[in-house]
Structure formats: structure tokens, C-alpha cells
Amino acid sequence: MSPLLKKNRGADSEKATLRRYCFYSALVSCGIMLFMFLCHKVIPFYKDTNTVLRMDLYHQYGPLYSELYDRIVNGYRQYCGR
């Protein structure tokens, strides 16, 4: 067998190992996410409880829309220091 074919066979083995590690990392991260959903009683497992968007609303979208509202009502110049 030529050395070039042996080299390609090694590259295929490295690609397979990389794919395997990517698959395992995705599987572990999904498992952790499902565990956290169970701990926080989020919608896929419990009906009429929390959703991810509801929990995220108070930390990101609420302050964002509050700041946007203040800038629209009071004007942008107040925040620029002009």
C-alpha cells in the first residue's frame, strides 16, 4: 500500500475521532440542559409552569425595553451628556 493511502486513512481516523468528541459534547450539553429544565420545572416536563422566555424576560428584555422607553420618552440627549 502506498504511503499516501496510509496518510489518508489516518486523516479519516482523526475526523472520526473529532466527530465522536463533537457528538459526545453535544450529548452531554443536552443532558445538562434537560437536567436543569427538570430542576427549574420548565415547560417540556411540567405543564402550566415556567418557560425559558419568562425567566429570561426579567434579566434581559425587561431592562432593555425599560431603557428604550426612557430614551424615547425623555430624549437621547439626556444619555449622551450633551
Secondary structure, DSSP 8 states (H G I E B T S, - for coil): --HHHHHHHHHHHHHHHHHHHHHHHHHHHHHHHHHHHHHHTBTTTSTTSB-HHHHHIIIIIHHHHHHHHHHHHH-SHHHHT-
